[in-house]
Amino acid sequence: MSLMFPKLNPIRDEKWIKHLHTVPCLITGVTGHEYETVDPAHIGTLGKSIKSGDNEVLPILHRYHARGHGYGEVSMFREHLPDDVLRDALRAYAREMYAAWKRP
């Protein structure tokens, strides 16, 4: 008996990714400029080096994106994200879990 894995069809949205280059960095609130861009950073992977969908992307300055690749995105976010952003993210996750639990 072989294990069956669901086919991965991550969302890809070029317009959204392009838009993220124009918004402020989630960590600093700074928009990209000639010396440093805001990068769309995919959060996690779907395994086998498949990046997560474009609906799981955050705008962060290039230096933080590079650090995330260097020593892990979770460590980088834990070190640099303001507490209110982490709190909001955890609240959103909790609400999503509750909503999923309430669905029939």
DRENROKE-598059 format. One record per residue: residue in three letters; x, y, z of N, C-alpha, C, O, CB in turn; residue number from 1. Coordinates in steps of 0.02 Angstrom, whole numbers, always signed. Glycine has a CB too. Example, Ala and Ser with C-alpha at 12.3 -4.5 7.8 and 13.67 -1.06 7.14 Angstrom:
<rs>
[r 'ALA',[+660,-284,+390],[+615,-225,+390],[+660,-165,+390],[+712,-166,+423],[+565,-224,+452],1];
[r 'SER',[+642,-112,+354],[+684,-53,+357],[+645,+2,+394],[+670,+57,+402],[+704,-30,+286],2];
</rs>
This chain:
<rs>
[r 'MET',[+42,-59,+0],[+0,+0,+0],[+45,+62,+0],[+90,+68,+41],[-48,+0,+61],1];
[r 'SER',[+32,+108,-45],[+72,+169,-48],[+34,+227,-17],[-28,+228,-19],[+92,+185,-121],2];
[r 'LEU',[+71,+273,+10],[+40,+332,+39],[+19,+380,-16],[+57,+390,-64],[+87,+366,+89],3];
[r 'MET',[-38,+409,-10],[-62,+458,-58],[-54,+527,-28],[-76,+539,+28],[-137,+444,-79],4];
[r 'PHE',[-24,+572,-66],[-16,+640,-44],[-60,+685,-87],[-65,+675,-147],[+58,+663,-47],5];
[r 'PRO',[-93,+733,-56],[-135,+778,-97],[-92,+818,-145],[-36,+837,-130],[-175,+825,-51],6];
[r 'LYS',[-120,+831,-204],[-85,+872,-253],[-82,+943,-227],[-132,+971,-205],[-120,+868,-323],7];
[r 'LEU',[-23,+972,-230],[-15,+1040,-206],[-26,+1089,-262],[+6,+1085,-315],[+56,+1050,-176],8];
[r 'ASN',[-72,+1134,-252],[-86,+1186,-301],[-83,+1254,-266],[-135,+1286,-257],[-155,+1175,-334],9];
[r 'PRO',[-23,+1276,-248],[-19,+1340,-213],[-43,+1397,-259],[-33,+1395,-319],[+52,+1353,-190],10];
[r 'ILE',[-74,+1446,-228],[-98,+1505,-265],[-38,+1544,-291],[+10,+1556,-254],[-142,+1550,-220],11];
[r 'ARG',[-41,+1563,-353],[+10,+1605,-384],[-25,+1666,-412],[-71,+1660,-452],[+51,+1567,-439],12];
[r 'ASP',[-4,+1726,-390],[-36,+1788,-411],[+17,+1841,-422],[+38,+1876,-375],[-88,+1811,-359],13];
[r 'GLU',[+39,+1848,-484],[+92,+1894,-502],[+75,+1967,-485],[+119,+2004,-463],[+107,+1888,-576],14];
[r 'LYS',[+12,+1986,-495],[-8,+2055,-479],[-2,+2070,-405],[+21,+2123,-385],[-81,+2067,-502],15];
[r 'TRP',[-21,+2022,-364],[-16,+2030,-291],[+57,+2037,-271],[+75,+2081,-231],[-48,+1971,-255],16];
[r 'ILE',[+100,+1994,-298],[+171,+1996,-281],[+201,+2063,-302],[+240,+2093,-265],[+209,+1938,-316],17];
[r 'LYS',[+183,+2087,-361],[+207,+2151,-386],[+184,+2207,-339],[+222,+2253,-323],[+182,+2164,-458],18];
[r 'HIS',[+121,+2204,-317],[+94,+2254,-271],[+133,+2256,-205],[+146,+2310,-179],[+20,+2239,-257],19];
[r 'LEU',[+152,+2197,-179],[+187,+2195,-115],[+253,+2232,-116],[+277,+2255,-64],[+199,+2123,-95],20];
[r 'HIS',[+283,+2239,-175],[+345,+2278,-180],[+333,+2352,-165],[+381,+2389,-150],[+375,+2270,-251],21];
[r 'THR',[+270,+2374,-168],[+255,+2446,-160],[+229,+2464,-90],[+219,+2523,-76],[+204,+2466,-211],22];
[r 'VAL',[+217,+2415,-48],[+189,+2429,+18],[+245,+2432,+71],[+300,+2406,+59],[+136,+2377,+37],23];
[r 'PRO',[+231,+2461,+129],[+282,+2465,+181],[+300,+2397,+210],[+259,+2350,+210],[+257,+2511,+237],24];
[r 'CYS',[+360,+2392,+234],[+385,+2333,+268],[+344,+2320,+331],[+330,+2366,+369],[+460,+2340,+285],25];
[r 'LEU',[+324,+2258,+342],[+285,+2239,+400],[+324,+2253,+465],[+293,+2269,+516],[+265,+2165,+396],26];
[r 'ILE',[+389,+2247,+463],[+430,+2253,+522],[+445,+2326,+539],[+439,+2347,+597],[+495,+2216,+514],27];
[r 'THR',[+463,+2366,+489],[+487,+2434,+501],[+438,+2488,+480],[+442,+2545,+505],[+551,+2445,+466],28];
[r 'GLY',[+391,+2473,+436],[+346,+2523,+410],[+377,+2565,+355],[+345,+2612,+330],[+323,+2568,+465],29];
[r 'VAL',[+438,+2549,+335],[+474,+2585,+283],[+456,+2556,+214],[+453,+2495,+207],[+551,+2582,+295],30];
[r 'THR',[+445,+2599,+165],[+434,+2575,+97],[+502,+2567,+63],[+552,+2596,+84],[+389,+2624,+57],31];
[r 'GLY',[+502,+2528,+10],[+564,+2516,-27],[+590,+2581,-56],[+552,+2628,-69],[+553,+2465,-81],32];
[r 'HIS',[+655,+2583,-68],[+687,+2641,-97],[+746,+2618,-139],[+757,+2558,-147],[+710,+2692,-42],33];
[r 'GLU',[+784,+2665,-166],[+837,+2646,-212],[+892,+2603,-181],[+927,+2568,-216],[+868,+2708,-241],34];
[r 'TYR',[+898,+2605,-115],[+951,+2567,-81],[+927,+2499,-54],[+968,+2455,-40],[+979,+2607,-24],35];
[r 'GLU',[+863,+2492,-46],[+836,+2429,-20],[+763,+2420,-40],[+723,+2466,-31],[+843,+2425,+56],36];
[r 'THR',[+747,+2362,-66],[+679,+2349,-89],[+639,+2314,-34],[+667,+2286,+14],[+680,+2305,-152],37];
[r 'VAL',[+573,+2317,-41],[+529,+2276,+0],[+519,+2212,-40],[+498,+2213,-98],[+460,+2313,+17],38];
[r 'ASP',[+534,+2156,-8],[+527,+2091,-41],[+464,+2056,-18],[+446,+2059,+41],[+589,+2047,-27],39];
[r 'PRO',[+429,+2022,-63],[+375,+1978,-42],[+406,+1913,-14],[+439,+1876,-50],[+326,+1962,-102],40];
[r 'ALA',[+396,+1900,+49],[+426,+1841,+82],[+373,+1788,+93],[+326,+1798,+131],[+459,+1861,+149],41];
[r 'HIS',[+382,+1731,+60],[+336,+1674,+69],[+349,+1644,+138],[+407,+1634,+158],[+345,+1621,+13],42];
[r 'ILE',[+296,+1629,+173],[+302,+1602,+240],[+300,+1527,+237],[+248,+1497,+221],[+246,+1629,+286],43];
[r 'GLY',[+356,+1495,+251],[+361,+1423,+251],[+364,+1394,+180],[+365,+1430,+131],[+303,+1394,+288],44];
[r 'THR',[+365,+1329,+178],[+364,+1293,+115],[+311,+1240,+118],[+284,+1224,+171],[+434,+1262,+99],45];
[r 'LEU',[+296,+1213,+60],[+248,+1158,+58],[+284,+1091,+52],[+254,+1040,+36],[+200,+1167,-2],46];
[r 'GLY',[+348,+1091,+66],[+389,+1031,+63],[+423,+1024,-4],[+401,+1053,-54],[+347,+970,+77],47];
[r 'LYS',[+476,+987,-6],[+513,+974,-68],[+531,+1039,-104],[+529,+1042,-165],[+473,+928,-114],48];
[r 'SER',[+549,+1091,-65],[+571,+1155,-93],[+516,+1191,-133],[+532,+1233,-175],[+630,+1145,-137],49];
[r 'ILE',[+454,+1176,-119],[+399,+1211,-151],[+378,+1267,-105],[+355,+1255,-49],[+338,+1163,-167],50];
[r 'LYS',[+387,+1330,-128],[+369,+1386,-84],[+293,+1388,-74],[+254,+1365,-116],[+394,+1452,-112],51];
[r 'SER',[+273,+1417,-18],[+202,+1423,-3],[+168,+1467,-54],[+200,+1500,-95],[+191,+1451,+68],52];
[r 'GLY',[+102,+1467,-52],[+63,+1505,-100],[+72,+1580,-92],[+94,+1604,-40],[-10,+1487,-94],53];
[r 'ASP',[+55,+1616,-144],[+61,+1689,-143],[+11,+1721,-95],[+16,+1781,-81],[+51,+1717,-212],54];
[r 'ASN',[-36,+1684,-69],[-82,+1709,-18],[-51,+1702,+52],[-83,+1720,+101],[-149,+1671,-21],55];
[r 'GLU',[+10,+1676,+56],[+47,+1670,+119],[+113,+1707,+113],[+167,+1678,+125],[+58,+1595,+138],56];
[r 'VAL',[+109,+1771,+95],[+168,+1812,+82],[+162,+1877,+122],[+108,+1906,+127],[+175,+1827,+6],57];
[r 'LEU',[+218,+1898,+150],[+219,+1961,+188],[+272,+2007,+158],[+324,+1984,+136],[+234,+1948,+262],58];
[r 'PRO',[+259,+2073,+158],[+308,+2121,+133],[+359,+2139,+186],[+341,+2167,+238],[+272,+2184,+107],59];
[r 'ILE',[+422,+2123,+173],[+476,+2141,+220],[+536,+2167,+181],[+547,+2148,+124],[+496,+2080,+264],60];
[r 'LEU',[+574,+2211,+213],[+634,+2237,+181],[+682,+2180,+163],[+683,+2128,+197],[+670,+2288,+226],61];
[r 'HIS',[+720,+2190,+111],[+766,+2138,+86],[+812,+2111,+141],[+824,+2051,+144],[+807,+2166,+29],62];
[r 'ARG',[+837,+2155,+184],[+884,+2132,+237],[+852,+2080,+282],[+885,+2032,+303],[+908,+2192,+279],63];
[r 'TYR',[+787,+2088,+297],[+753,+2040,+340],[+737,+1976,+302],[+739,+1921,+329],[+688,+2070,+368],64];
[r 'HIS',[+720,+1983,+238],[+708,+1925,+196],[+772,+1882,+193],[+768,+1821,+200],[+687,+1947,+124],65];
[r 'ALA',[+829,+1914,+183],[+892,+1878,+180],[+908,+1844,+247],[+931,+1787,+249],[+950,+1925,+161],66];
[r 'ARG',[+895,+1880,+302],[+906,+1850,+369],[+861,+1789,+380],[+883,+1739,+409],[+893,+1902,+424],67];
[r 'GLY',[+799,+1795,+356],[+753,+1738,+363],[+779,+1676,+328],[+773,+1620,+353],[+685,+1756,+335],68];
[r 'HIS',[+809,+1686,+269],[+839,+1629,+233],[+902,+1606,+268],[+919,+1546,+267],[+854,+1648,+161],69];
[r 'GLY',[+937,+1652,+300],[+1001,+1636,+332],[+994,+1595,+396],[+1029,+1546,+405],[+1037,+1698,+348],70];
[r 'TYR',[+948,+1616,+441],[+943,+1579,+503],[+872,+1562,+523],[+857,+1548,+581],[+974,+1619,+558],71];
[r 'GLY',[+828,+1562,+474],[+760,+1539,+486],[+710,+1596,+494],[+722,+1643,+531],[+758,+1496,+547],72];
[r 'GLU',[+656,+1590,+458],[+606,+1644,+458],[+574,+1654,+527],[+562,+1711,+547],[+552,+1629,+408],73];
[r 'VAL',[+561,+1600,+562],[+528,+1607,+627],[+574,+1644,+676],[+552,+1688,+713],[+508,+1538,+656],74];
[r 'SER',[+638,+1626,+676],[+686,+1660,+719],[+691,+1733,+701],[+693,+1777,+745],[+755,+1627,+715],75];
[r 'MET',[+693,+1748,+636],[+699,+1817,+613],[+637,+1857,+635],[+644,+1912,+661],[+707,+1819,+537],76];
[r 'PHE',[+577,+1829,+623],[+516,+1865,+643],[+513,+1874,+718],[+494,+1927,+743],[+454,+1827,+618],77];
[r 'ARG',[+531,+1823,+755],[+529,+1827,+828],[+574,+1883,+853],[+557,+1918,+901],[+550,+1759,+860],78];
[r 'GLU',[+631,+1891,+822],[+679,+1941,+843],[+658,+2012,+822],[+670,+2060,+859],[+747,+1925,+814],79];
[r 'HIS',[+627,+2020,+764],[+617,+2086,+736],[+545,+2112,+735],[+535,+2173,+731],[+643,+2087,+667],80];
[r 'LEU',[+496,+2070,+738],[+427,+2094,+734],[+407,+2129,+799],[+422,+2105,+854],[+378,+2037,+719],81];
[r 'PRO',[+373,+2185,+794],[+347,+2218,+854],[+295,+2173,+888],[+261,+2134,+855],[+317,+2287,+837],82];
[r 'ASP',[+291,+2178,+953],[+244,+2137,+991],[+172,+2143,+968],[+136,+2093,+966],[+248,+2155,+1064],83];
[r 'ASP',[+151,+2204,+949],[+81,+2212,+928],[+66,+2174,+864],[+11,+2150,+855],[+65,+2286,+919],84];
[r 'VAL',[+116,+2168,+819],[+106,+2131,+757],[+101,+2056,+773],[+58,+2021,+746],[+164,+2144,+707],85];
[r 'LEU',[+145,+2032,+817],[+141,+1961,+837],[+75,+1946,+872],[+44,+1895,+859],[+200,+1943,+884],86];
[r 'ARG',[+53,+1991,+915],[-10,+1982,+951],[-68,+1979,+901],[-112,+1936,+907],[-20,+2038,+1002],87];
[r 'ASP',[-69,+2026,+853],[-122,+2026,+803],[-122,+1962,+762],[-176,+1935,+747],[-114,+2087,+756],88];
[r 'ALA',[-63,+1938,+744],[-58,+1876,+705],[-85,+1817,+745],[-121,+1775,+719],[+15,+1863,+684],89];
[r 'LEU',[-67,+1813,+809],[-90,+1758,+851],[-166,+1762,+861],[-200,+1711,+862],[-54,+1759,+919],90];
[r 'ARG',[-192,+1822,+870],[-264,+1830,+876],[-300,+1808,+812],[-352,+1774,+815],[-282,+1903,+892],91];
[r 'ALA',[-273,+1828,+755],[-304,+1808,+691],[-303,+1732,+684],[-352,+1702,+662],[-266,+1841,+631],92];
[r 'TYR',[-248,+1701,+703],[-243,+1628,+700],[-293,+1596,+747],[-326,+1547,+729],[-171,+1605,+717],93];
[r 'ALA',[-300,+1623,+807],[-348,+1595,+855],[-419,+1601,+829],[-459,+1555,+835],[-342,+1631,+923],94];
[r 'ARG',[-436,+1659,+799],[-503,+1668,+771],[-515,+1619,+713],[-570,+1591,+706],[-512,+1741,+745],95];
[r 'GLU',[-464,+1607,+673],[-470,+1560,+617],[-481,+1489,+644],[-522,+1452,+616],[-407,+1562,+573],96];
[r 'MET',[-446,+1470,+697],[-456,+1404,+726],[-526,+1397,+754],[-559,+1345,+744],[-404,+1391,+781],97];
[r 'TYR',[-550,+1448,+788],[-617,+1447,+817],[-670,+1441,+762],[-717,+1402,+768],[-629,+1509,+859],98];
[r 'ALA',[-662,+1480,+709],[-710,+1479,+653],[-711,+1410,+621],[-765,+1384,+603],[-692,+1533,+600],99];
[r 'ALA',[-653,+1379,+613],[-650,+1312,+583],[-684,+1260,+629],[-717,+1214,+604],[-576,+1292,+571],100];
[r 'TRP',[-676,+1269,+693],[-707,+1224,+741],[-783,+1231,+741],[-819,+1181,+749],[-679,+1237,+811],101];
[r 'LYS',[-807,+1292,+732],[-879,+1305,+732],[-915,+1282,+669],[-975,+1268,+669],[-892,+1379,+742],102];
[r 'ARG',[-876,+1276,+614],[-908,+1254,+550],[-932,+1183,+558],[-899,+1141,+589],[-858,+1259,+491],103];
[r 'PRO',[-991,+1169,+529],[-1017,+1100,+533],[-975,+1051,+494],[-991,+991,+492],[-1088,+1098,+508],104];
</rs>
